[in-house]
Amino acid sequence: MENRQRKATRTLWLTGESAERKRQELKDAFNQTWQLYESLFEVINNDAAFFSKPEPLRHPLIFYYGHTAVFYINKLKLGKYVDQRINEHFESMFAIGVDEMSWDDLNDNHYDWPSVAEVKHYRDQVAALVNAFIETMPLELPITAADPAWVILMGIEHERIHLETSSVIIRQLPLCDVSPHPNWQPCRDSCIPADNQLLSVSGETIILGKPESDPTYGWDNEYGEQCFQVGNFKAAKYLVSNQEYLAFVKADGYRQPRYWNEEGKAWLAYTQASMPRFWRLQDGAWLQRNLSEEIPLPLNWPVEVNQLEAKAFCNWKAEQKQANIRLLTEAEWYVLRQSIEEDSPAWHEPPGNIELAYYASSCPVDRFEHGGFCDIVGNVWQWTETCIDGFQGFAVHPLYDDFSTPTFDGKHNLIKGGSWISTGNESIKSSRYAFRRHFYQHAGFRYVESNQNPDSMTSLNIYETDELISQYLEFHYGDEYFSVPNFCINGVKQCLHEIQLNHQGKALDIGCSVGRASFELARHFAQVDAIDFSARFIQQAYSLTEQGEKRYTIRTEGDLVEFKSITLDELGYSSVADRINFVQGDACNLKPQFSGYDLVYASNLIDRLNDPKQFLSTIHQRINHGGYLVVTSPYTWLEEYTDKAKWLGGIKVNGENFTTLDGLTETLIPHFELVAVKEIPFVIRETKRKFQHSLSEMTIWRKR
């Protein structure tokens, strides 16, 4: 790679001594990355190849040629940094596509793509606009995520991602559509590799996540903090080589179902694969396709496979060795990564085949060694066991709110370490990229031997998208609207203000929903049983307790959503969470062990029971002498929940109005005395501009 292009391979520092010098650095980084991207497409030797689909689960290459330019205009327009579009049609067509398709959700839409020349002309227009914007935009140091310069960095790093993903697609074009290029020269070294070996690694507690103060650009999923306990393990000295993987192929591993998980079997049925994507067997000779040529299979280069193939190999290896062989986790990769002290962009020389510093291809697996292991960074990405998720404290960037969140679904696994073409943010230690397990990148793998369950080194916390559950999570844990206090907090506060307890041992939150009042009660009681009929509601509260964080989306308008995250630490409940026992149960049929309470808190419950009188007439048996029952309800009686014959009130009795308070009094007075009646307002958000504003009546009863 020529020196002029190597300048485009490092991410920029956000800090510096001179804003004007940083402005020039931004301009250089933009133009060098732009030119490097266009240089990659020069490997394609005819326009027709831009419109073919060598990878059926991705768009044709013309999309990616236009996509990185459109990205700048759309983000600058979204951020209100520019007023006018250049080509509204292009900026829609090239904006987003179903670029994470699976064989079972394949998009066969046909687009009337513009010509290569038209897209090149558009790219020239965008380059001129972005250069002018960089020259005139306000710029202060350090650059922060709220600055216009961050949008430029976002565009640069986005194009670097597609430099890599586009090269994977070009690799799949027919050889007649590509030509060798002086800027994209591969490694020429190949021989028989040394046998792989497992080396011992000491486990440790490791903290992952990038602080907001980090002086390099980061994508949203990199920020936050998560602590993992990594046990002792053994890791392969080398990435799995073509030769090592060839033994699996020759053992008929692709036709042995016991090595493949269910997803892998489905992928095999769809593809009928019998070897890695970039291999070919011709007249008994194994060949490998690189960027622009096919060569004899280089046995000491790393194999390139998807995650499903890597997992199948590990299962085969485990059977051979009678040991617990699997892929490494993200946390285990970080333990290995500690042997490389510096990080890009501070490297004097890249410590691996990365940043296009050496070759436009992989190279032998023993070329770069650190701490006894080779290729900790570079050569090919390393598939992991870890599904991507945000760390605690994760928050989306408002100008790119769907960069990470669509991948927080348990179907996208992290790749670590970078490849030969990984540049910019991709090559730094904190970078986190993930793909569906059947996708191909320039990715291989390293296996480990460990008795530790990989799930113990991950924290999968998928966004809750069920609209009803999300609405309740926002009601309990979200923002306050129209100056109305949080209903759960205010309700507990108001009832505790009215009661006098000699003992605060146990409380029951019956109809606890997603649990906010339970946490508030746990501040005052040694034990809280929290029960709801809905197992789905209980699961939300339980997972918040177990994982320390809960994420959900709430509708803003139409199909648009806002991403929300809550944590026990932020809410101030970390020290009391272990006092709560969340259980699914029926208020009208509670188990015997739920008794001996100093307080029973029944919030917005009675008008949703099928037999409220049965609940109220027996609840005294579960309350200590001198204990309290608190009932809150807006009294919205509906026959879909309660047969009208069982309504407590809101009806005519002997021609006279009979309120729910009348019914409560009639039912409870044999065992309770009424202490107080209050109005507790609450607001439930439906969308950004639609809310329900209600009043719940709180009645407080003391057991005689």
DRENSE-861310 format. One record per residue (C-alpha): residue in one letter; z negated, y, x negated. Coordinates in steps of 0.02 Angstrom, whole numbers, padded with zeros to 5 digits, always signed. Example, Ala and Ser with C-alpha at 12.3 -4.5 7.8 and 13.67 -1.06 7.14 Angstrom:
<pts>
A-00390-00225-00615S-00357-00053-00684
</pts>
This chain:
<pts>
M+00000+00000+00000E+00049+00168-00070N-00091+00290-00114R-00029+00417+00015Q-00062+00289+00151R-00228+00228+00083K-00298+00401+00120A-00281+00358+00304T-00393+00206+00293R-00567+00284+00282T-00666+00358+00425L-00722+00539+00401W-00897+00601+00371L-00962+00705+00516T-01056+00812+00392G-00998+00931+00256E-01028+01098+00174S-00876+01191+00241A-00811+01190+00419E-00639+01246+00360R-00631+01107+00232K-00680+00985+00369R-00543+01057+00479Q-00415+01016+00344E-00490+00841+00323L-00471+00813+00510K-00291+00872+00505D-00253+00759+00357A-00338+00610+00438F-00240+00637+00599N-00071+00652+00514Q-00098+00511+00389T-00156+00391+00526W-00011+00446+00636Q+00115+00413+00496L+00035+00246+00452Y+00050+00191+00633E+00234+00239+00639S+00262+00150+00473L+00199-00013+00552F+00330+00000+00690E+00465+00022+00557V+00443-00164+00523I+00536-00191+00688N+00721-00187+00649N+00799-00162+00822D+00757-00066+00978A+00773-00215+01095A+00623-00297+01013F+00512-00155+01075F+00540-00215+01254S+00513-00402+01233K+00343-00483+01264P+00306-00599+01119E+00127-00607+01183P+00139-00639+01370L-00039-00580+01400R-00002-00408+01327H+00121-00267+01359P+00283-00252+01260L+00269-00153+01099I+00349+00003+01174F+00187+00025+01272Y+00080+00031+01114Y+00204+00146+01027G+00178+00274+01165H-00002+00233+01209T-00091+00307+01059A-00001+00474+01083V-00037+00481+01269F-00220+00448+01230Y-00238+00618+01144I-00164+00715+01289N-00262+00623+01423K-00428+00644+01332L-00397+00827+01290K-00348+00857+01471L-00501+00764+01536G-00613+00867+01423K-00526+01026+01485Y-00472+01069+01308V-00289+01086+01360D-00217+01146+01525Q-00040+01079+01523R+00029+00904+01506I+00182+00866+01399N+00257+00726+01505E+00159+00679+01660H+00262+00520+01687F+00230+00456+01510E+00047+00505+01520S+00029+00393+01671M+00141+00248+01616F+00067+00233+01441A-00113+00274+01489I-00190+00104+01523G-00130-00069+01559V-00203-00238+01596D-00223-00268+01411E-00361-00397+01424M-00269-00520+01533S-00305-00703+01552W-00182-00835+01606D-00263-00834+01778D-00244-00646+01807L-00076-00617+01725N+00008-00451+01771D+00195-00474+01794N+00231-00294+01841H+00397-00231+01776Y+00404-00054+01711D+00554+00057+01687W+00511+00089+01506P+00590+00240+01418S+00695+00217+01261V+00621+00209+01088A+00702+00377+01047E+00623+00458+01200V+00451+00394+01152K+00477+00451+00971H+00521+00625+01036Y+00363+00624+01142R+00259+00572+00993D+00330+00718+00893Q+00280+00838+01033V+00103+00767+01038A+00084+00777+00849A+00131+00961+00853L+00008+00997+00994V-00136+00905+00910N-00105+00991+00743A-00108+01160+00830F-00267+01113+00923I-00356+01061+00763E-00309+01227+00682T-00384+01332+00822M-00526+01229+00898P-00706+01287+00870L-00787+01183+00733E-00966+01173+00674L-01050+01045+00562P-01109+00915+00586I-00983+00860+00716T-01070+00792+00871A-01012+00689+01020A-01002+00847+01126D-00881+00938+01008P-00691+00950+01027A-00677+00878+00851W-00756+00718+00918V-00607+00699+01036I-00489+00710+00886L-00592+00580+00793M-00589+00472+00949G-00400+00482+00951I-00386+00441+00766E-00501+00291+00779H-00414+00234+00938E-00247+00234+00847R-00325+00134+00705I-00378+00001+00830H-00200-00012+00892L-00133-00016+00715E-00221-00183+00707T-00185-00249+00882S-00001-00198+00871S+00017-00289+00705V-00045-00448+00790I+00093-00432+00921I+00226-00392+00790R+00172-00552+00703Q+00229-00646+00857L+00404-00569+00868P+00549-00683+00817L+00584-00669+00630C+00755-00597+00668D+00671-00443+00746V+00571-00394+00591S+00609-00351+00411P+00500-00339+00255H+00441-00161+00224P+00389-00084+00057N+00229-00016+00135W+00179-00185+00206Q+00181-00308+00063P+00083-00472+00080C-00019-00569-00045R+00081-00698-00145D-00062-00804-00212S-00087-00978-00142C-00162-01139-00205I-00281-01281-00156P-00454-01210-00113A-00623-01272-00172D-00723-01372-00046N-00828-01267+00070Q-01017-01282+00057L-01169-01230+00156L-01290-01111+00069S-01469-01077+00126V-01511-00907+00199S-01688-00846+00235G-01715-00784+00411E-01791-00615+00449T-01822-00487+00584I-01672-00375+00593I-01644-00215+00690L-01467-00180+00748G-01396-00017+00812K-01335+00149+00749P-01443+00305+00763E-01372+00462+00841S-01397+00547+00672D-01277+00429+00582P-01149+00534+00486T-00996+00434+00542Y-00902+00422+00707G-00957+00281+00821W-00903+00202+00984D-01032+00201+01123N-01081+00017+01103E-01138+00046+00923Y-01281+00163+00969G-01456+00116+01022E-01575-00010+00947Q-01609-00196+00968C-01726-00307+00869F-01689-00492+00838Q-01785-00628+00751V-01665-00731+00645G-01729-00900+00587N-01683-00987+00425F-01505-01051+00425K-01367-01114+00313A-01199-01026+00309A-01029-01079+00241K-00992-01001+00073Y-00811-00972+00123L-00721-00930+00282V-00641-01086+00353S-00478-01105+00258N-00312-01168+00320Q-00342-01328+00225E-00515-01357+00301Y-00447-01324+00476L-00294-01433+00445A-00411-01583+00436F-00465-01545+00615V-00283-01532+00672K-00237-01695+00586A-00388-01779+00667D-00302-01740+00833G-00439-01616+00873Y-00332-01523+01001R-00319-01681+01106Q-00502-01730+01103P-00585-01652+01257R-00762-01683+01190Y-00740-01544+01061W-00688-01412+01189N-00794-01320+01317E-00729-01296+01495E-00646-01131+01454G-00565-01209+01302K-00498-01355+01405A-00422-01234+01531W-00340-01135+01391L-00270-01295+01314A-00200-01347+01482Y-00113-01179+01499T-00045-01163+01322Q-00022-01347+01273A-00074-01289+01099S-00084-01417+00960M-00114-01300+00813P-00159-01117+00778R-00041-00985+00848F+00028-00930+00679W+00065-01106+00615R+00224-01207+00634L+00268-01385+00583Q+00448-01409+00529D+00516-01570+00454G+00342-01623+00401A+00304-01455+00316W+00171-01336+00378L+00221-01152+00387Q+00125-00991+00425R+00195-00833+00505N+00138-00671+00427L+00185-00494+00478S+00370-00503+00434E+00401-00673+00355E+00361-00857+00367I+00290-00945+00213P+00226-01118+00167L+00051-01135+00240P-00064-01053+00109L-00203-01182+00106N-00333-01067+00024W-00309-00924+00147P-00424-00911+00299V-00365-00994+00458E-00330-00876+00604V-00381-00942+00774N-00459-00885+00937Q-00642-00911+00977L-00610-01065+01083E-00524-01152+00936A-00662-01098+00817K-00794-01171+00933A-00698-01336+00949F-00688-01350+00759C-00877-01321+00745N-00909-01459+00872W-00797-01576+00772K-00885-01527+00610A-01054-01554+00692E-01002-01730+00743Q-00943-01766+00567K-01100-01701+00481Q-01222-01752+00618A-01295-01576+00609N-01308-01421+00719I-01149-01332+00667R-01093-01177+00762L-01020-01005+00738L-01133-00872+00666T-01211-00740+00779E-01196-00552+00760A-01375-00544+00695E-01342-00681+00566W-01187-00589+00506Y-01295-00435+00478V-01415-00538+00372L-01268-00589+00261R-01198-00411+00262Q-01355-00345+00177S-01293-00411+00010I-01165-00269+00010E-01268-00112-00014E-01140+00026+00012D-01038+00057+00168S-00870+00137+00195P-00831+00282+00176A-00947+00284+00024W-00861+00135-00060H-00786+00169-00231E-00677+00015-00205P-00678-00090-00045P-00782-00248-00077G-00659-00358+00016N-00480-00373+00078I-00500-00230+00199E-00435-00052+00233L-00261-00103+00173A-00330-00082-00002Y-00250-00238-00074Y-00127-00329+00039A-00039-00322+00206S-00096-00501+00239S-00242-00617+00209C-00278-00680+00034P-00374-00828-00044V-00547-00856+00029D-00632-00853-00142R-00565-00683-00200F-00714-00572-00152E-00893-00635-00176H-01060-00551-00140G-01230-00634-00144G-01151-00805-00161F-01042-00786-00006C-00858-00737-00001D-00772-00623+00124I-00928-00555+00206V-00811-00412+00249G-00623-00415+00259N-00482-00541+00249V-00499-00591+00433W-00623-00547+00568Q-00759-00676+00600W-00783-00740+00776T-00964-00751+00830E-01068-00840+00962T-01123-00670+01027C-01055-00595+01187I-01046-00407+01170D-01176-00303+01258G-01247-00129+01235F-01406-00106+01136Q-01559-00029+01217G-01521+00154+01239F-01335+00124+01266A-01243+00266+01354V-01058+00290+01386H-00963+00440+01318P-00905+00543+01468L-00726+00554+01401Y-00709+00366+01376D-00827+00283+01499D-00728+00121+01504F-00714+00086+01317S-00855-00041+01314T-00923-00071+01488P-00779-00182+01551T-00820-00302+01409F-01004-00319+01456D-00964-00468+01565G-01012-00618+01460K-00827-00657+01430H-00797-00554+01273N-00863-00613+01105L-00895-00503+00955I-00791-00512+00797K-00873-00449+00638G-00825-00399+00463G-00650-00330+00483S-00481-00392+00423W-00354-00339+00293I-00287-00206+00413S-00455-00144+00478T-00471+00042+00440G-00585+00186+00485N-00727+00141+00600E-00671-00041+00603S-00723-00064+00421I-00899+00009+00431K-01051-00101+00450S-01101-00042+00624S-00932-00068+00707R-00932-00183+00859Y-00771-00249+00934A-00752-00392+01056F-00610-00487+01138R-00590-00622+01267R-00615-00790+01187H-00434-00845+01207F-00362-00689+01123Y-00289-00683+00950Q-00327-00553+00820H-00319-00569+00631A-00477-00670+00657G-00551-00829+00585F-00729-00888+00568R-00875-00944+00462Y-00988-01084+00523V-01175-01102+00505E-01301-01242+00518S-01452-01190+00620N-01579-01261+00742Q-01601-01090+00822N-01521-01066+00991P-01394-00926+00972D-01446-00856+01142S-01612-00807+01062M-01516-00687+00950T-01423-00597+01087S-01470-00489+01235L-01340-00504+01371N-01374-00373+01504I-01220-00358+01613Y-01195-00207+01726E-01247-00241+01904T-01098-00194+02013D-01153-00261+02183E-01155-00101+02286L-01312-00140+02388I-01414-00192+02236S-01353-00043+02136Q-01401+00071+02280Y-01578+00002+02280L-01592+00012+02090E-01544+00195+02101F-01667+00221+02246H-01809+00145+02144Y-01768+00198+01966G-01635+00332+01973D-01630+00520+01987E-01724+00623+02114Y-01612+00715+02238F-01642+00876+02336S-01816+00894+02258V-01879+00742+02354P-02002+00644+02244N-01965+00464+02200F-02019+00365+02353C-02101+00221+02259I-02200+00332+02141N-02250+00455+02275G-02297+00318+02399V-02417+00233+02278K-02487+00401+02225Q-02517+00456+02406C-02603+00295+02458L-02716+00287+02305H-02769+00466+02339E-02839+00413+02508I-02929+00251+02465Q-03091+00214+02375L-03097+00045+02289N-03250-00028+02204H-03139-00158+02123Q-02957-00148+02068G-02922-00327+02024K-02772-00385+02124A-02636-00301+02225L-02494-00373+02327D-02329-00279+02340I-02250-00368+02487G-02067-00326+02515C-02059-00259+02338S-01868-00250+02333V-01817-00213+02152G-01994-00177+02098R-02032+00006+02059A-02191+00014+02164S-02249-00148+02082F-02243-00065+01911E-02335+00086+01978L-02471-00025+02053A-02486-00115+01887R-02546+00048+01810H-02702+00033+01920F-02729-00153+01953A-02761-00295+01833Q-02639-00410+01925V-02495-00374+02044D-02405-00506+02144A-02235-00437+02194I-02143-00533+02330D-01977-00507+02417F-01874-00617+02531S-01715-00575+02433A-01699-00678+02275R-01564-00557+02216F-01685-00410+02226I-01822-00507+02137Q-01700-00555+01999Q-01668-00371+01960A-01853-00334+01936Y-01882-00496+01840S-01738-00464+01720L-01801-00286+01690T-01970-00361+01643E-01894-00496+01532Q-01758-00394+01445G-01838-00223+01448E-01679-00145+01516K-01573-00144+01673R-01397-00076+01693Y-01301-00040+01850T-01154+00059+01916I-01165+00180+02063R-01017+00244+02160T-00967+00426+02137E-00812+00433+02245G-00679+00308+02295D-00661+00180+02157L-00749+00289+02028V-00922+00241+01967E-01058+00308+01855F-01146+00196+01729K-01336+00200+01730S-01466+00118+01619I-01655+00107+01636T-01781+00037+01513L-01965-00009+01525D-02001+00105+01376E-01920+00257+01457L-02011+00222+01621G-02177+00199+01532Y-02205+00022+01596S-02198-00081+01436S-02387-00096+01427V-02410-00153+01608A-02258-00264+01639D-02354-00422+01596R-02475-00388+01741I-02339-00419+01872N-02288-00585+01946F-02118-00567+02032V-02092-00705+02161Q-01967-00740+02299G-02057-00770+02463D-02068-00741+02651A-02195-00613+02713C-02214-00714+02873N-02247-00876+02781L-02342-00837+02621K-02411-00977+02515P-02602-01000+02513Q-02625-00942+02333F-02574-00765+02380S-02745-00702+02431G-02899-00610+02367Y-02816-00439+02362D-02899-00270+02349L-02738-00188+02410V-02587-00251+02505Y-02442-00128+02495A-02305-00159+02626S-02172-00027+02600N-02023-00010+02718L-02051-00191+02770I-02110-00215+02948D-01950-00156+03034R-01853-00286+02934L-01962-00438+02979N-01913-00562+03112D-02094-00568+03173P-02192-00416+03112K-02341-00452+03225Q-02366-00623+03146F-02372-00543+02975L-02492-00404+03028S-02609-00515+03128T-02640-00633+02982I-02633-00520+02829H-02821-00481+02841Q-02855-00660+02785R-02782-00616+02614I-02877-00453+02586N-03052-00438+02513H-03191-00356+02614G-03171-00169+02595G-02993-00190+02535Y-02844-00095+02604L-02678-00124+02690V-02545+00010+02669V-02393+00006+02784T-02246+00125+02765S-02092+00122+02876P-01962+00238+02951Y-01973+00124+03106T-01786+00094+03114W-01794-00056+03229L-01632-00155+03239E-01598-00315+03334E-01501-00385+03185Y-01669-00400+03096T-01799-00413+03236D-01777-00480+03412K-01814-00335+03529A-01954-00433+03612K-02045-00429+03444W-02027-00243+03406L-02198-00166+03374G-02147-00001+03454G-02005+00116+03493I-02003+00047+03670K-02064+00085+03845V-02221-00009+03904N-02263+00009+04088G-02143+00154+04093E-02230+00248+03954N-02179+00281+03774F-02253+00153+03655T-02235+00202+03471T-02243+00092+03320L-02407+00175+03272D-02473+00118+03442G-02416-00059+03404L-02490-00056+03230T-02657+00004+03299E-02660-00126+03435T-02622-00266+03311L-02732-00212+03165I-02885-00133+03246P-02981-00298+03267H-02996-00312+03078F-02956-00138+03008E-03001+00043+03032L-02867+00177+03014V-02902+00288+02864A-02751+00403+02855V-02575+00437+02920K-02446+00525+02810E-02261+00564+02805I-02170+00507+02647P-01990+00570+02631F-01856+00475+02538V-01673+00495+02492I-01549+00353+02467R-01389+00396+02376E-01229+00315+02442T-01102+00414+02339K-01106+00572+02236R-01090+00674+02395K-01166+00565+02529F-01353+00534+02548Q-01475+00468+02678H-01629+00579+02699S-01768+00488+02793L-01954+00499+02831S-02067+00349+02816E-02234+00352+02903M-02376+00288+02795T-02530+00217+02880I-02680+00165+02775W-02801+00036+02844R-02970-00019+02776K-03028-00196+02810R-03194-00196+02903
</pts>
